[in-house]
């Protein structure tokens, strides 16, 4: 057996060992990929209903937000109307109230004058 034959045998054995190692690594990789795919399917089965429920909840929340926005707009309009009504009531009631105040002040003024006339002066008894 010559050195070239020995080198060919050693290289062939090394290639066979490398090929067996490569096949082993690839088979383990395929096993891991199958397991990963199975776990991903289980995860998808669990997550899909949750995502669907989350989407439904988001739609409901959006509808509630829209409803609240409408309610706030209505409340602002009502507040504006109440403010306008209050101002109008104040304007309508202002004239009679002013007249009643002036009448009261006039009557008080007369009462004061009468009290001054009928009340004894401090020096008189």
HELIX and SHEET records of a PDB file:
HELIX    1   1 UNK A    3  UNK A  118  1                                 116    
END                                                                             
